[in-house]
Amino acid sequence: MVDMAENPRKTPPASTATAPVTRATDPSGRPQAGPQIRPQIRPQTEGWSQKAGPDGRPLLQFAEPKKSMPATHLADLTLEERTAAVVAAGLPGYRAAQVSRHYFVHSTTDPEQMTDLPASIRSGLTASLFPPLLTEVKRLKTDNGDTIKFLWRLFDGALVESVLMRYPGRITLCVSSEAGCGMNCPFCATGQQGLTRNLSTAEIVDQVVQANKVVASGDLGGVVREGERVSNIVFMGMGEPLANYNRVLSAVRRMIADAPEGLGMSARHITVSSVGLVPAIRRLTAEKIPVTFALSLHAPDDELRDELIPVNSRWKVDEALDAAYEFYAATGRRVSIEYALIKDMNDHGWRADLLGEKLNARGRGWVHVNPIPLNPTPGSIWTASEPDVTHEFVRRLEAAGIVTTLRDTRGKEIDGACGQLAAAD
């Protein structure tokens, strides 16, 4: 996910429960009794109420609320299906490829720009294939202009965000797959909203097409390069991608298909993330599409992860890691482990050691850990780990032979960083 405006950091209340964290651990990795080194903060909410089920446990929304979806768009269809639709309208089938090329290559739905089509059919054809999807509500930029957060209004009024980032040698777009999210993770601004609905295939793909238009205009950092477009996609925006499995996979297929079928991107430059929906991870593995899979872990022990990531009540840490390893074994693609470092909550040295042990127990060289300092969100008492604690966490992982890269908090000042997307109008 991505970030936006900076929120003030708050100190946990004095009543926050603490537990000793010691250097000695039992065989499971939990700290044994001994002198206290740092407190153990327990997850709790402030300023909002976490949705709970009848049993009092955090509510998980896997099923999409019954909502209407946008009209069928060209990007919802395969090229074969588009051709059939064009023929059914009484036009030659090759017109589908022409219109598709305008959308996927030139990022336009404007009939006046489609000069290779007869003027008499342009408006009718584009109106039938390009129903409105995303309306830009707001655009926020970082001071240097190399990160832009977009707020989009969907056809039914739902709001989603995406974040466009320029890095040396690549342009990355963080896309949303759902309006809101049903995973109810208490440290994530999107999770505080609950799930409004899943996005359609075309609503996901159109975020990329709209971003390509912005890149071509020079509005991303004031740079214009011939033929430059989005090169990398991360499904880390709003929503749990694997909870919207069919449409996300359909969108991935549009992204990697060559024009005029799709955008012609490399599957290796697309990252699909999940908080640990094990059956869906295994479905993704069976697809044998060489995307990168990222597991949002955030704690190596079930005791804490049950509270941080409510879906851990369904599929425990070891089950999620097993599924992630199976993805690597089937595809040869190294898995990313995402780990938000939260001060005095999940950043203790023994947890780095336990994480290293669990990863190495499944093999070497199959995984890459990405710690990232927590991006604070409204209603949260938590904040990022101290720099020395962060460095110690990374050092321990590296000492265990785990490839580790501390991620930056790109877009934080515009609330466009990981965990901050809230689609506020």
C-alpha positions in Angstrom: 0.0 0.0 0.0 1.0 3.7 0.0 0.8 6.9 2.1 -0.3 10.6 2.6 -0.3 13.5 5.2 1.7 12.9 8.4 -0.3 12.4 11.5 1.0 13.3 15.0 2.6 10.4 16.9 0.9 9.6 20.1 2.3 8.0 23.2 0.5 4.8 24.4 -1.6 5.4 27.5 -0.1 4.5 30.9 -2.7 1.8 31.3 -1.4 -0.1 28.3 -0.7 -3.7 29.3 3.0 -4.7 29.3 4.7 -8.1 29.4 8.4 -8.8 30.0 10.6 -9.2 26.9 13.8 -10.9 27.7 16.9 -12.2 25.9 16.2 -15.8 26.8 13.4 -17.6 24.9 11.7 -21.0 25.1 11.8 -23.5 22.2 8.8 -21.7 20.6 10.6 -18.4 20.6 8.6 -16.7 23.3 10.5 -14.8 25.9 11.1 -16.6 29.3 10.9 -14.9 32.6 13.7 -12.5 33.3 14.7 -8.9 33.5 12.5 -6.6 31.4 14.3 -5.1 28.4 11.4 -3.3 26.6 7.7 -3.3 27.2 5.3 -5.4 25.1 2.5 -3.2 23.8 -0.7 -5.1 23.0 -2.8 -3.9 20.0 -5.7 -1.8 20.9 -7.8 0.8 19.1 -8.3 4.5 19.9 -10.8 6.8 18.3 -12.7 4.0 16.4 -14.3 0.7 17.2 -13.1 -2.5 15.6 -16.0 -4.4 14.1 -16.6 -7.7 15.9 -18.7 -10.8 15.3 -21.2 -12.3 17.8 -18.3 -14.2 19.4 -16.5 -10.9 20.1 -13.7 -11.7 17.7 -12.7 -9.2 15.0 -15.1 -9.5 12.1 -13.7 -10.7 8.8 -15.5 -9.9 5.5 -14.6 -12.4 2.8 -17.9 -12.2 0.9 -18.5 -9.1 -1.1 -21.5 -7.1 -0.1 -24.3 -7.3 -2.7 -23.7 -4.2 -4.8 -24.1 -3.3 -8.4 -21.0 -3.3 -10.6 -20.1 -1.0 -13.4 -21.3 -1.7 -16.9 -19.0 -4.1 -18.9 -16.0 -2.3 -20.1 -13.5 -3.2 -22.8 -10.9 -4.1 -20.1 -13.3 -6.7 -18.6 -13.2 -8.7 -21.8 -10.6 -10.8 -23.6 -9.8 -9.7 -27.1 -11.9 -12.6 -28.4 -14.8 -11.4 -26.4 -14.3 -7.8 -27.6 -14.3 -9.0 -31.2 -17.5 -10.9 -30.6 -19.1 -7.8 -29.1 -18.0 -5.7 -32.1 -19.3 -8.2 -34.6 -22.6 -8.4 -32.7 -22.9 -4.6 -33.2 -22.6 -5.1 -37.0 -19.0 -4.0 -37.4 -16.0 -5.9 -38.7 -14.2 -7.8 -36.0 -10.8 -6.1 -36.6 -12.3 -2.9 -35.1 -11.9 -4.5 -31.6 -8.2 -4.7 -32.0 -8.0 -1.1 -33.2 -10.1 0.3 -30.3 -8.1 -1.9 -27.8 -4.8 -0.5 -29.1 -6.0 3.1 -28.5 -6.9 2.2 -24.9 -4.0 0.0 -23.9 -1.2 1.7 -25.9 -2.3 5.3 -26.2 -4.3 5.5 -22.9 -7.3 7.2 -24.5 -11.0 6.6 -24.8 -11.6 9.8 -26.8 -13.2 9.0 -30.1 -11.8 12.1 -31.7 -8.3 10.6 -31.3 -9.2 7.4 -33.0 -8.6 8.6 -36.5 -8.1 5.1 -37.9 -11.8 4.4 -37.3 -14.6 5.8 -39.6 -15.9 9.0 -38.0 -19.5 7.6 -38.3 -18.8 4.7 -35.9 -16.4 6.3 -33.4 -18.8 7.7 -30.8 -21.2 4.8 -30.8 -18.4 2.2 -30.5 -16.5 4.0 -27.8 -19.7 4.7 -25.8 -20.5 1.0 -25.8 -17.0 -0.2 -24.9 -15.9 2.5 -22.5 -18.6 3.2 -19.8 -17.3 5.7 -17.1 -15.1 4.0 -14.5 -12.9 6.4 -12.5 -13.5 10.1 -11.9 -10.6 11.9 -10.4 -11.6 13.7 -7.2 -8.3 14.8 -5.9 -4.6 14.6 -6.7 -1.9 15.1 -4.0 1.8 15.4 -4.8 4.9 15.3 -2.7 7.1 18.4 -2.8 9.4 17.1 -5.4 6.5 15.8 -7.5 7.8 12.2 -7.8 4.9 10.7 -5.9 1.2 11.4 -6.7 -1.8 10.0 -4.8 -5.0 9.9 -6.7 -8.5 9.8 -5.1 -11.0 8.2 -7.5 -14.8 8.2 -7.4 -16.3 5.1 -8.9 -19.6 5.0 -10.8 -21.6 4.3 -7.6 -19.9 6.9 -5.5 -17.4 4.6 -3.8 -13.9 6.0 -3.3 -10.6 4.4 -3.8 -7.0 5.6 -4.0 -3.9 4.7 -6.0 -0.3 6.0 -5.7 2.1 6.6 -8.6 5.8 6.7 -7.7 8.9 7.5 -9.8 12.1 5.7 -8.8 15.5 5.6 -10.6 14.9 3.3 -13.6 11.3 2.4 -12.9 7.8 3.8 -12.3 5.6 2.0 -9.8 1.9 2.2 -9.4 0.2 1.0 -6.2 -3.3 -0.1 -7.2 -6.4 -0.8 -5.1 -8.4 -4.0 -5.6 -11.3 -3.2 -3.3 -13.2 -0.2 -2.0 -12.3 -0.5 1.7 -11.1 -3.9 3.1 -12.7 -6.7 5.1 -9.6 -7.9 6.8 -10.0 -5.5 9.8 -6.3 -5.1 10.6 -6.3 -2.5 13.4 -3.1 -0.6 12.3 -4.3 0.0 8.7 -6.5 3.0 7.8 -8.2 1.0 5.0 -9.0 -1.8 7.4 -10.8 0.6 9.7 -13.3 1.2 6.9 -14.6 -2.3 6.4 -15.4 -3.6 2.9 -17.7 -1.6 0.6 -17.3 -3.8 -2.5 -14.8 -5.5 -4.8 -13.5 -3.6 -7.8 -14.2 -4.9 -11.3 -11.4 -6.1 -13.5 -11.7 -2.9 -15.6 -11.7 -0.6 -12.5 -8.3 -2.2 -11.5 -6.8 -1.9 -15.0 -8.1 1.6 -15.5 -5.9 2.8 -12.6 -2.9 1.8 -14.7 -4.2 3.4 -17.9 -5.0 6.6 -16.1 -1.5 6.6 -14.5 0.1 6.1 -17.9 -1.7 9.1 -19.2 -0.3 11.2 -16.3 3.2 9.9 -17.0 3.0 10.8 -20.7 1.8 14.3 -19.7 5.0 14.9 -17.7 3.1 15.5 -14.5 5.1 12.9 -12.5 8.2 14.9 -11.4 8.1 17.1 -14.5 9.8 14.5 -16.6 8.7 13.4 -20.1 10.5 10.5 -21.8 9.3 9.1 -25.1 7.3 5.9 -24.6 7.7 5.9 -20.8 4.9 4.4 -18.8 4.2 2.4 -15.6 6.7 -0.5 -15.4 5.9 -2.0 -12.0 2.6 -2.8 -10.3 2.1 -3.5 -6.6 -1.3 -4.7 -5.4 -0.8 -3.0 -2.0 -3.5 -0.3 -2.3 -6.9 -0.6 -0.7 -8.3 -4.1 -0.2 -7.1 -7.6 0.2 -6.3 -8.7 -3.4 -6.8 -12.4 -2.9 -10.3 -11.7 -1.4 -11.2 -10.4 -4.9 -9.4 -13.3 -6.6 -11.1 -13.7 -9.9 -11.1 -10.1 -10.9 -7.5 -9.5 -9.6 -6.2 -12.4 -11.7 -8.2 -11.2 -14.7 -6.6 -7.7 -14.3 -3.2 -9.3 -14.0 -3.8 -11.1 -17.3 -4.8 -7.8 -19.0 -1.6 -6.2 -17.6 0.7 -8.9 -19.0 -1.0 -9.6 -22.3 0.6 -8.0 -25.3 -1.2 -5.2 -27.1 -3.9 -5.1 -28.4 -5.0 -7.7 -25.8 -3.5 -5.8 -22.9 -0.8 -3.5 -21.5 2.2 -5.7 -22.4 3.8 -5.5 -18.9 6.2 -8.1 -17.4 4.6 -10.5 -14.9 7.9 -10.3 -13.0 7.2 -6.6 -12.3 3.8 -7.3 -10.7 3.5 -7.9 -7.0 0.4 -9.5 -5.5 0.1 -9.2 -1.8 -2.0 -11.0 0.9 -2.4 -11.0 4.6 -2.5 -14.8 4.4 -5.5 -16.3 2.7 -4.0 -19.7 2.4 -6.4 -21.4 0.0 -6.2 -18.4 -2.3 -2.4 -18.4 -2.1 -2.5 -22.0 -3.3 -4.8 -21.0 -6.1 -2.3 -18.3 -7.2 0.5 -20.9 -7.1 -1.5 -23.2 -9.4 -1.8 -20.4 -12.0 2.0 -20.6 -12.6 2.1 -16.9 -13.5 5.5 -15.6 -12.5 4.3 -12.6 -10.5 6.0 -11.8 -7.2 4.0 -12.9 -4.1 4.2 -10.8 -1.0 3.0 -12.0 2.4 2.0 -9.3 4.9 3.2 -11.1 8.0 4.0 -8.4 10.6 4.5 -10.9 13.4 6.2 -14.4 13.5 4.3 -15.6 16.6 0.6 -16.6 16.5 -0.1 -14.9 19.9 0.6 -11.4 18.6 -0.5 -12.0 15.0 -3.9 -13.1 16.0 -4.4 -9.6 17.3 -2.5 -7.7 14.6 -3.9 -9.7 11.6 -7.3 -11.1 12.4 -7.2 -13.6 9.5 -4.5 -15.4 11.5 -7.4 -16.8 13.5 -8.2 -18.9 10.3 -4.7 -19.6 9.0 -1.8 -19.5 11.4 1.7 -18.2 10.8 3.2 -21.6 9.8 0.3 -22.3 7.4 0.8 -19.0 5.7 4.6 -19.5 5.4 4.1 -23.0 4.1 1.8 -21.7 1.4 4.3 -18.9 0.5 7.1 -21.4 0.3 5.0 -23.6 -2.0 4.5 -20.6 -4.3 8.3 -20.2 -4.5 8.8 -23.9 -5.1 6.3 -24.0 -8.0 7.3 -20.7 -9.7 10.9 -20.1 -8.7 9.9 -16.6 -7.8 11.4 -15.4 -4.5 8.7 -14.4 -2.0 8.6 -11.1 -0.2 7.7 -10.9 3.5 6.2 -7.5 4.4 6.8 -6.5 8.1 5.6 -3.2 9.5 7.8 -2.4 12.5 5.7 -1.0 15.3 7.3 0.4 18.4 7.4 -2.0 21.4 4.8 -4.2 19.7 6.4 -6.4 17.1 10.0 -5.1 16.8 11.7 -7.1 19.6 14.9 -8.8 18.8 13.6 -12.2 19.7 10.9 -11.8 17.1 13.5 -11.1 14.4 15.3 -14.3 15.6 12.1 -16.3 15.5 11.2 -15.0 12.0 14.7 -16.0 10.8 14.3 -19.5 12.3 10.9 -20.0 10.7 12.0 -18.9 7.3 15.3 -20.9 7.3 13.4 -24.0 8.5 11.8 -24.0 5.0 15.0 -23.5 3.1 17.5 -20.9 2.0 17.3 -18.2 -0.6 13.5 -18.5 -1.1 12.5 -15.3 0.7 13.2 -11.6 1.0 12.1 -9.7 4.1 11.0 -6.1 3.7 10.7 -4.3 7.1 9.0 -0.9 6.9 8.6 1.6 9.7 4.9 1.9 10.5 3.1 4.7 8.9 0.8 6.3 11.6 -2.9 6.5 10.8 -5.7 8.5 12.4 -7.1 6.7 15.5 -3.9 4.8 16.2 -1.8 5.0 19.4 1.1 3.2 17.6 4.1 4.6 15.9 7.3 3.5 14.1 10.1 1.7 15.8 13.1 3.7 16.9 16.0 3.8 14.4 18.3 1.7 16.6 15.6 -0.9 17.2 14.9 -1.0 13.5 18.6 -1.5 12.7 18.9 -4.3 15.3 15.9 -6.1 13.8 17.5 -5.9 10.4 20.9 -7.0 11.7 19.5 -10.1 13.3 17.7 -11.1 10.1 20.8 -10.6 8.1 22.9 -12.5 10.7 20.5 -15.4 10.1 21.3 -15.3 6.4 17.9 -13.7 5.4 18.0 -11.2 2.6 16.5 -8.0 4.1 15.8 -4.6 2.7 14.4 -1.8 4.8 11.7 -0.1 2.7 11.2 3.6 2.6 8.0 5.3 3.5 7.4 7.0 0.1 4.4 9.2 0.0 4.0 9.5 3.8 3.6 13.3 3.7 0.5 12.9 1.5 -0.9 9.9 3.4 0.0 7.8 0.5 2.3 5.3 2.3 1.6 1.6 3.2 -1.4 1.4 5.6 -2.5 5.0 5.2 -4.9 4.8 2.3 -8.4 5.8 3.6 -10.0 7.4 0.5 -11.0 10.5 2.4 -12.9 13.1 0.2 
